[in-house]
Amino acid sequence: MAIRETSARHEALGLDEDDLRRMHYYMLLARRVDERSWILNRQGKAAFVISCQGQEGAQVGAAYNMRPGHDYLYPYYRDSGMTLLLGQTPRDQFLSLLGKREDPNSGGRQMPGHYSSRELNIVTASAPVGVQFPQAAGTALAFKMRGEDGVVLACGGEASTSGGDWHEAMNFAGIHDLPVVFLIENNVYAISTPTKLEVAGSIAKRAEGYGFPGHEVDGNDVLAVYEVAREAFERARAGEGPTLIEAKTYRMTAHSSDDDDRRYRERQEIEEWRQKDPIVRFEKYLMEHDLLDEERKEEVDTEIKAEVAEASEYAENAPFADPEDVLLGVYAEG
Amino acid sequence: MAEKTYREALREGMVHEMDNDESVVLMGEDIGVYGGTHLITDGLIDEYGPKRVIDTPISEGGFTGAAIGMAMMGMKPVVEMMTWNFSFLASDQIIQNAAKVRYFSGGQVEVPLVIRGPNGGGVQLSAQHTHSLENMYGHFPGLKVVSPVTPNDVKGMMITAIRDPNPVIFLEAGALYGTKGEVEEGDNAIEFGKARVAREGSDVTLIAYGRQVNLCLRAADTLEEEDGVSAEVIDLRSIRPFDEDTIVESVEKTHRAVTVQEQWRWFGVASEVAAIIQERAFDYLDAPVERVSGAEVPAPYARNLELAAFPSEKQVTNAARRALYIEEK
C-alpha cells in the first residue's frame, strides 16, 4: 500500500507529528508573509520584494537540521522559510521590508531579503550572487580550527553556481574537508535566463570533481530535502567534510517586484508547477496520514493569517530610523 | 632600537600579534613553505604550523571571502595579496562585503580583517603588476586604508591593523622591502589617522605617502642645496582615516604645497589633499597647490620607460619651485 510506504517515510526519518506540524507551519508562514509583502508593494508601501514562493519546501527541509544560534546560516535572498524557522518573526520580516528602525537585520540599511542576525548566526547576504559561498567556507574553517562541531549551511540559487566564487568555495571546502553544506535551490531561472542557458551538465555532479558527495533531490518534497540534508549535516558534524545538495524546485513568482516575468515564460508553465507546490504536496501527505484535515488546515491558515496581519500592521505603524542614524554602523570602535 | 629591513619589520609586526593572539592567522598564495613570493612570511610556517599559516589556491575572491567568513567568527585573518593588483579579482568581496557587512547588519557584526601586500610599482613588473590602489580603496566607507613607508611604521601599523575590528587595506611599499631603518622593539603600535612630519621645513610643504615620501625627502635635500629652500615633508601614512590637521598646520606655516602620488593624476589622493588645503587653508596660500603624479599610461616594463612614467625628483623640485615662483631647472 502506498500509504503504508509513505507512512514509514517520516517515521523512518525520526520525525514525529510535532515536527511535521512545525515544518508545515513554517512553510505556510513563509508563503503568507511573502504574499502579504507583494500586497504592501502594490500598495506603494514596500519599495522592493524578493520572493520565496515555491521554494519553501527546500528551505524548511534543509534548515530543519540546524541548531539555531549554534550552526551558521548563509542564506540567499529568497530564504525567508529558513530565517523564520530559525527564529526570525513575521514582524522582523515586515520591519525589514518597510525599512523601519526596528528592522533587526540592518535597521533599514540593507534591502529586504538580506537577513542578518548575530544571535541566530544568520549572515547578511550579498546582492551579487554567489559571493556568500567563500565566506561560508571560511566560517566552516573557523569551526574546524577551533574543534567545534558547528555546521554551515550555505545557500544560493542555481544562478549562483555560474560564477567563480562558488567554484572557489567548493574547491576550498573540498581541500580542507570543511563542515559546510552547499544547498543549491535550482528554481529554473536566473531572473529571465532559463537553466538550459546557464547550467552546463549537472550541478549536483560537479561535487564529485571537488571530492565530496553531491545529491540531486526533489526540492518540492520537504521530507526528501530533509532526509538528504540530514545526512549532509551528520557528515559535516562527524568531520567528514562538505556535501552539495541540488534541490530541484521552481520560482513561482517573478524574480522580484521590479521584474515582469511575462516577458520570458508562459503562464502555463507556472500553472504546471503550481500543481507541484511544495505546500500543497506536503498538506496532501499530512492528510493521507491523518495529521491534517480540511478543518485543521483552515485553523492553521487562519492563525497564520492573523499573525501576518498583526505583524504587517505593527511594521506599517513602526517608526522609520532618524535620518541622523544613517551614519551609524559603518565602523566598529577599536 | 635596531636597524631592520622593511620586510623584517613587517614580519615582526605580524609575529608580535600572532604571539599575542592565537586567533591571528595568515592566509595567501605561496606564503607557507615558500615563505611568500616577497619572502614576507619566510619561516613562519615552521614556527606556527600550517594551521596558522595557510597556503591557499590561486583564488583571490575565494580566500578573501573565506577570510571574511573567519573574521565574522572572531578570528583575525591577515590575507596576503601577492600584489594588490590581484585584488581586483577579490574586489567584490572586499568592497561589496568586507566593507559593508557591518552596516548591512545594523552594526551587529565586526570584520577584523587585514589584507596586505605590495602596492605601487618600481620593480619592472609592467602594468598588470603596477597599480597604486589607495584612492580606489580609500573611496569606500567601511574600509581603513594605510600606506606605511618606514620600517618602524610598517611594523607599528601592522600591529594596529591586526588589532583593529574593521577591515584594513594595508598597502606596502613593495619596492622598499629591502630598505633599512630603525625599528622600535616590542609593541610600537601606531595610531591610524596620524600623519608624520618626515622632515621639518618652513618654505614649502611636500605631501606624499608610501614610496613617494622618500622621493620628497630627496627633493627636499636638493631644494635646500640648490635653491636654499627649506621644504617640509609630510608622510600621510593613513589614507582613511585621514589626518587633515597636520597638513593644514604645515601649510599655514609654509603657505605653499606640493602633493605627490605615484598613481594617476585624475581622481587621486593628491587631488583630495589639494581640495582639503583650499577648503581649510585658502587664506594662507601664496600659490596654487601643485600636483605631481604618474604619467597617464599603463605602467611600462623597460626600466627607462618605467622611470619616465613615475614621478621624478626633478618633477617634485620643479613643482616646488613653481609654488615658490623661482626658476625651474
Interface residues (C-beta under 8 A of the other chain):
Chain A: D103 P104 N105 S106 G107 R109 Q110 H114 S116 S117 R118 V123 T124 S126 A127 P128 V131 Q132 F133 P134 Q135 A136 A137 G138 T139 A140 L141 A142 F143 M145 G164 D165 E168 A169 N171 F172 I175 L328 G329 V330 Y331 A332 E333 G334
Chain B: V25 K51 T56 P57 S59 G61 G62 F63 T64 G65 A66 A67 I68 G69 M70 A71 M72 M73 G74 M75 P77 D92 Q93 Q96 N97 V101 R102 Y103 F104 S105 G106 G107 Q108 V109 E110 P112 P141 G142 K144 R163 D164 P165 N166
